[in-house]
Amino acid sequence: MEEKFLFQVDKNFSLPGLGVLLLPELEVPELVELALHTALRVTLRYPSTPAETAIATVEEIARTETPAIRGLLLAQEGATMVPGGTEVWWTGAEVGWEELV
């Protein structure tokens, strides 16, 4: 299956005990169509280092002054902050529970 560009990381936040939340600048239609907490296998294409495959879940963040926006949570062990501008690509397939445990 061919990979599709989802978004470029605008902001990312370390959430201690949970992982790293990657947020796009604008709404990503593909993420809006998926249920929250859906696990996806994604490729992170960094601006200056080799790409990396990761599993991320669809999450939503809401603030009182702005509309809710969906992003991806990298929850695997050792997840670290990513550089701004990192591209997130996806094959369109969801990750099954058997791959998560």
Summary of the structure (lengths in Angstrom):
residues: 101
radius of gyration: 12.8
end to end distance: 23.9
largest distance: 38.9
contacts: 255
relative contact order: 0.33
helix: 8%
strand: 53%
